[in-house]
């Protein structure tokens, strides 16, 4: 097994290689405006550091979000292109699941990432492997009380800390492709292929751009 994992659904540009037993190389950089510029060099870097070749890949793992439209599509387009070019499957995973995995928690908790507009993308978990609700998007101040009361991890929880009384700011806040790859490797080893998602973007809300309403139609005379 040789998996390439990547994710651009959060401000983190992240890529990693996993051989089914351990992470061979990883790259993480927080830069919400340079996903397109940084991702392919990151992929090149992890292959170089691991001393492996693209033709050895057995699969690509992509974080499908939720996340902003522009950043999210960079990672998914790259993953789909690599999968098609190399003839390997592309496995989708919820971005929040990667952050949950990296937390290592074995108690109920919530992962929250920044969704802008004073909102968070969130999902709840029974432990680091098991999602119980979500993903969803809401204002942090309007989350169900039982969700807000959980142990909370993620950059969204840190940003709106007043709404998460059990914040764990010491745990990973951003996505890590190393965590995503490790979770995917475990599921593949267990034969749990049905737990993967299609490599399609999970937006959760409509785009900001809209067709203008009530505009004047000008026709030639």
N, C-alpha and C positions, 0 to 999 in steps of 0.2 A: 504494500500500500504506500502510495505517496500522494498526499493531498496538499493542494494549494488553497489556502483560505484567504479571503479578502473581504473588506467591509468599508463602505464610505457613507453609511447612513447617519453617522454622527460627525462631530468635528474631527474625529480621529480618522486619519488615513492609515490603514493597517493591513499588513500582509504577513503570512506565515506559511512554513512548510512543515508537514507532520508525516512521519513514516509509519504511523499506526501504533507506535510505542512511545514516541516522544516528539517534542517540537525540535526540529533541526535548526531553524532560523526564524527570526521574526523582525518586523519593522513596525514602529508606531510613531506617528507624528500628529500633533494636534494643530490643525490648520483648516478651518472651515471653508476657506476661499480657494484652496489649491488642490482639491481632490484630483482633478483631471491632470494637473501638472505632476503630482507626486506619486500617483498610484503605480504606473508602469515602471518607473525607476525603482520603486519599492519591491515590485515583483522580481525585477532583475537582481536586486540586491540579495533577496533571500535565497534565490537559486545559487548565486555566486558564493555566499557564505556557507551554504550547505554542501557545496561541491556536487550538486545534482543537475541533471539536464531536464528540460521541459518534456522531452519524449518519454521520460520515466513516469510522468504523472498518471495516476489512475482515476483522479477525480478532482473537481474544483468545488469549493464550498464558498457560497456567497451569502452575506448578510442581506436579507430582503427588506430590512426596516422593521418598524416604521421609521421614517425620516423625511427630511425635506426633499422635494422633487429633484432639484438639480444635482445635489451631492449623491443621492441614492442611485440615480441612473448611471453614474460614472462606474461604480463598482459592478453593477449588474450587467451593463453592456460589456465591460471588460471580461467578466467571468463567462458570459455567454459566448463571446468571441473566442476566448481561449479554448473553451469546451468544444466548440465547433471545429476549430482549426486542428486540435489534437485528437479529436474523436473520443473524448471522455465525457462522462456524465457531469452535470452541474447540479449540485445539491443546495437547495435554499434552506436557510435557517433564520428564525426570527432574531434580529439584532439584540433584543432584550435578553434572549436566552443565553447569548454569549456573555453578557455582563453578569447575569445570574450565576452562570457556571464559574466565572472568575471570582465571585464572592466567596465561594466555598461554604456558604451557610447551610446548616441543617435544621433550620427553623423556618416558620412562615415569614415571608418578607415581600417587599414590593421593590421593583426596579423602576426608576423614573429618569427619563432623559428629556432634555430641553426641546420643546416643540415650538418655541417662539410664541408670540401673542399672549404671553403669560400663561401658557399651557405646557403640559408635560405629556409625553407618551409613556404609558405605564402598563405593567403587568404584574400579577401576584404569583408567588411561588410557594410550594410546600417545602421545598429544599432547592439546592442548586441545580438539580436536574429536572424538576417537575413543575411546569407552569400550571396554575389553577384558574386563572382568569386573565382576560386581555389577549392581545394588546388593545389598548384604547387610548383616546386622547381627550383630555379635559383640563380645565383650569385647576391648578394645584389646590386652590382654596375651595374648590367644589367637589373634590374627590369624596366618595363614600366614606363615612367616618371609620368603618372597619378597615378600609384600605389605608387611610392616613395614619391610623394607629399602629400599623405594622412597622417592624424594622425596615428602614429605607436605605437603598443604595442607588448610586448613579448621579450624574452631573445635574439632572433636573431636580433631584431631591436636595442636592447641595445648594443649588441656586435659589430654591424656594424653601429653605430650611425651616422657616417659621411654620410651614404647613406640615412638616414631618417631624414630630416630636422625638421619634426614635431614630434619628439620622445616624448612619454609620459613615462618616466622612473619611474614615481610615481605610475603607475598602475601595476597590477599583471604581472609578467614576465613568470612564470611557470604554468604548468597545476595544477588544483585543482580538486580533485574528488568531493568536495563539490559543486563546480560550475557545474560540469558535471551532478551530481545527480539532482540538482535543475532544470537544463534545461530539463533533461529527465522526471522528475516528471511533469513539466508543459505540455510537449508534450503528455504524457500519459493521463493526466487529460482532455486534449482537444481532445483526441481520434486521435491524429496525429501519429498513429503508422507507417504510410507509410514514415514518415520523418526519421526513423531510418535506419541504415545501417546494413548489415550482419556483424557478429563479425569476420571479416577477415582483415588481415593486409593491410594497405594502405602504400605501400613503395614509390611509384612514380619514383623509378629508379632501375636499375638492381643491383644485389649483387656485392660486390667488388671481391669475389672469382670467378675465371674463369678456365675453362679447358685449360691447357697449349696447345699452338699451336706449331706444328712442332717438337714435341718430337720424339725421336728415339724409334721404336718398337723393343723390344728384343724377339725373338722367340727361343724356345729350338731346339737344333740340333737333 
